[in-house]
Amino acid sequence: MNTVYGMWHGGPNYAVPSVEDTEQFDSIEAVKRALTDRRENRDGRTPVVTDESEFHVWFEDPRGSLDPYPDRLVRFGPRGAVRVERA
């Protein structure tokens, strides 16, 4: 298991998160699924999510870090596919 940590932002309809909102995931693939699930509001708690939604992902827990710069960005590409980019 390759644990990663992700901080989600739902786009312009949501407040900007803080690093304290970080969630733990089993893998980058789990983060990608979560991004799509939230855009589709599959849990009923994330309405009006746009394609501007994204996750900042760290390979180590960023909480408590002095400079929590993400390792990866997980976001939607121009044609709707989920992209993983180096930050």
C-alpha positions, 0 to 999 in steps of 0.5 A: 500500500502506497499511502498518500495524502490529499487536500481537495478543493471543489472549485469556485463554489467551495471555500479554499481548504487548509492543510488541516483538511488533508485526507489519507488515501491508499493510492493516487488511483484512490484520489483520482476516484475520489475526485470523480466521485465528488464531481458527480456528487456520488456521496450527496455531500458535494453539490455544484462541483466544477471541473476546476475541482482538484486535489493537492497530493503529498507522499508524506503527511503535510500537516505540521510542515513549515512549507507544505508544497504538494508533490502532485496535482490531480485535476481534470484535463480539458476533455474531462479526463483525470490528470496527475501532474507534478506540482 
